[in-house]
Amino acid sequence: MFSRITAARRLPQIITVPKRFTSSINEGSVASSKDFGRKEKAHEDQYTRARETELLKKMRAEIDKKKSELERLEKEHEAEIAKAGKN
């Protein structure tokens, strides 16, 4: 009976895993590899293009707004000139 209790109370065996070493000398070699750098640069370029496209859309909308305002002011100016010419 005691043998069952002691068998149940045994501590689990600890499994040791050997430390794995990589073939690279430097830590963080993935971050400094050429492929990772290219991928990161491509991602940054994609973000930059999207940001510039968004800014260009805003600028074009602002230019269109200013053009319509200019046309309105030119018409008002022509109307004032015509009105002054009748007098």
MARMAR-739800 format. One record per residue: residue in three letters; z, x, y of N, C-alpha, C in turn. Coordinates in steps of 0.001 Angstrom, whole numbers, padded with zeros to 6 digits. Each point is the difference from the previous one (the first is absolute). Layout:
REM residues N
res  nZ  nX  nY  caZ  caX  caY  cZ  cX  cY
Ala  Z  X  Y  Z  X  Y  Z  X  Y
...
***
This chain:
REM residues 87
res  nZ  nX  nY  caZ  caX  caY  cZ  cX  cY
Met  000000  000821  -001181  000000  -000821  001181  000000  000873  001257
Phe  000748  001057  -000022  000025  000890  001146  -001324  000724  000175
Ser  -000700  000217  -001072  -001276  000693  000119  -001018  -000856  000756
Arg  000067  -001287  -000140  -000904  -000881  000741  000311  000030  001496
Ile  001247  -000006  000352  000395  -000001  001404  -000394  001314  000661
Thr  000258  001080  -000661  -000347  001288  000601  -001514  000173  000092
Ala  -000731  -000552  -000924  -001460  000089  000047  -000541  -000820  001162
Ala  000612  -001123  000272  -000451  -000845  001099  000382  000603  001345
Arg  001074  000776  000050  000483  000555  001256  -000579  001378  000303
Arg  -000846  000470  -000801  -000606  001299  000253  -000833  -000061  001269
Leu  000029  001075  000721  -000807  000069  001214  -001464  000182  -000376
Pro  -000863  -000605  000779  -001422  000190  -000299  -000395  001453  000208
Gln  -000925  000422  -000775  -000448  001376  000108  -000853  000160  001261
Ile  000228  001069  000675  -000748  000274  001222  -001232  000802  -000381
Ile  -001122  -000509  000440  -001263  000663  -000290  -000352  000851  001204
Thr  -000211  001238  -000235  -000385  000881  001101  -001509  000173  -000004
Val  -000558  -000084  001185  -001433  000155  000167  -000221  001323  000720
Pro  -000829  000836  -000543  -000233  001285  000672  -000718  -000221  001330
Lys  000276  000829  000961  -000632  -000088  001302  -001474  000369  -000145
Arg  -000812  -000816  000610  -001437  000232  -000094  -000448  000830  001185
Phe  -000801  000963  -000276  -000529  000854  001046  -001485  -000258  000152
Thr  -000460  000092  001211  -001428  -000170  000240  -000670  001361  000053
Ser  -001285  -000043  -000027  -000742  001252  000044  -000112  000546  001416
Ser  000321  -000842  000997  -000121  000475  001379  001253  000763  000412
Ile  -000173  000896  000898  001108  000829  000454  000785  -000719  001093
Asn  -000701  -000652  000898  000637  -000654  001142  000407  -001422  -000343
Glu  001143  -000403  000531  000386  -001393  -000127  -000839  -000800  000987
Gly  -000291  -001231  -000348  -000813  -000828  000878  -001447  000427  000034
Ser  -000486  000571  -001071  -001374  000482  -000011  -001000  -001143  000050
Val  000434  -001206  -000385  -000912  -001145  000051  -000350  -000304  001445
Ala  000996  000074  000875  -000238  -000309  001407  -000908  001029  000659
Ser  -000023  001195  -000501  -000841  001023  000623  -001313  000209  -000737
Ser  -000259  -000780  -001029  -001251  000182  -000732  -001175  -000499  000839
Lys  -001183  000473  -000298  -001188  -000349  000773  -000337  -001478  -000125
Asp  000096  -000529  -001219  -000364  -001401  -000207  000944  -000929  000747
Phe  001269  000305  -000011  000959  -000835  000719  -000280  000066  001496
Gly  -000291  001171  000500  -000311  000160  001425  -001240  -000777  000390
Arg  -001001  000034  -000849  -001231  -000758  000274  000277  -001492  000009
Lys  000782  -000446  -000960  000323  -001423  -000081  000799  -000435  001232
Glu  000957  000813  000391  000804  -000331  001175  -000866  -000023  001260
Lys  -000895  000963  000133  -000899  000040  001160  -000920  -001218  000014
Ala  -000497  -000388  -001162  -000862  -001180  -000076  000767  -001245  000415
His  001240  -000104  -000422  000827  -001143  000362  000244  -000022  001515
Glu  000292  001156  000573  000214  000090  001446  -001284  -000352  000756
Asp  -001137  000487  -000493  -001277  -000308  000642  -000295  -001494  -000050
Gln  000300  -000618  -001133  -000225  -001437  -000149  000876  -000772  000993
Tyr  001252  000393  000135  000899  -000656  000945  -000511  000182  001431
Thr  -000446  001217  000314  -000490  000291  001344  -001233  -000836  000317
Arg  -000931  -000096  -000959  -001193  -000811  000219  000350  -001462  000226
Ala  000930  -000516  -000786  000408  -001401  000161  000646  -000221  001362
Arg  000826  000935  000408  000673  -000102  001304  -001012  000070  001138
Glu  -000954  000919  -000089  -001020  000126  001041  -000886  -001238  000049
Thr  -000327  -000565  -001156  -000803  -001219  -000044  000728  -001140  000689
Glu  001290  -000103  -000258  000808  -001043  000637  000023  000189  001522
Leu  000179  001239  000442  000017  000273  001436  -001360  -000287  000643
Leu  -001082  000343  -000703  -001334  -000283  000529  -000236  -001496  000146
Lys  000465  -000783  -000967  -000143  -001460  000093  000734  -000528  001227
Lys  001201  000510  000238  000768  -000442  001166  -000707  000394  001294
Met  -000534  001234  000030  -000700  000464  001199  -001257  -000821  000259
Arg  -000745  -000307  -001058  -001212  -000807  000166  000328  -001399  000496
Ala  001083  -000572  -000517  000422  -001326  000463  000382  000055  001474
Glu  000671  001061  000392  000385  000163  001397  -001230  000201  000888
Ile  -000971  000766  -000476  -001243  000213  000762  -000742  -001314  000174
Asp  -000094  -000800  -001076  -000674  -001300  000090  000708  -000909  000999
Lys  001306  000040  -000007  000783  -000810  000942  -000275  000436  001438
Lys  -000047  001300  000223  -000279  000533  001346  -001430  -000328  000444
Lys  -000950  000029  -000950  -001388  -000344  000335  -000106  -001458  000444
Ser  000673  -000881  -000737  -000051  -001416  000373  000678  -000228  001352
Glu  001073  000735  000259  000671  -000117  001299  -000916  000515  001117
Leu  -000716  001082  -000257  -000931  000542  000981  -001119  -000988  000296
Glu  -000540  -000618  -001040  -001060  -000999  000199  000502  -001164  000839
Arg  001217  -000442  -000268  000579  -001103  000765  000159  000400  001470
Leu  000492  001199  000239  000183  000467  001379  -001334  000182  000721
Glu  -001037  000470  -000710  -001334  000136  000615  -000558  -001361  000393
Lys  000197  -001000  -000850  -000466  -001358  000329  000741  -000536  001216
Glu  001309  000228  000056  000767  -000442  001166  -000474  000713  001259
His  -000302  001283  -000126  -000476  000784  001133  -001353  -000530  000487
Glu  -000909  -000265  -000932  -001306  -000546  000357  000142  -001363  000660
Ala  000941  -000795  -000494  000219  -001314  000585  000531  000142  001426
Glu  000874  000930  000239  000537  000231  001339  -001083  000513  000947
Ile  -000886  000870  -000514  -001103  000513  000807  -000943  -001148  000372
Ala  -000323  -000842  -000971  -000879  -001123  000231  000638  -000978  000996
Lys  001285  -000208  -000118  000722  -000892  000875  000014  000564  001441
Ala  000184  001304  000123  000018  000637  001316  -001394  000014  000614
Gly  -001044  000079  -000842  -001394  000021  000496  -000422  -001341  000553
Lys  000573  -001087  -000462  -000361  -001347  000489  000574  -000235  001398
Asn  001056  000657  000310  000639  -000227  001322  -000713  000706  001070
***
